[in-house]
Amino acid sequence: MKVYSVYLLECNDKTLYCGITNNIERRLKQHNSGKASKYTRARTPVIVLCEIKYFTKSEALKLEHKVKKCK
């Protein structure tokens, strides 16, 4: 079973980005190379502020949704 994580990034303009992945190292490289998301493409470099590991993709998606609803 894959372990999924919800992660929070800080972009170079001090904005935050939330996402999910099953490989944080690979995903961070994708974000910093401009190949992961449209939002972070223009805001590199990014750094990981936190990572919370979950056991299912469904749980990770639910937490990501809750975080993105916060303003």
PyMOL commands that set and color helices and strands:
alter all, ss='L'
color gray80, all
select helices_A, chain A and resi 24-32+38-41+57-69
alter helices_A, ss='H'
color red, helices_A
select strands_A, chain A and resi 4-10+16-21+47-54
alter strands_A, ss='S'
color yellow, strands_A
deselect
rebuild
show_as cartoon
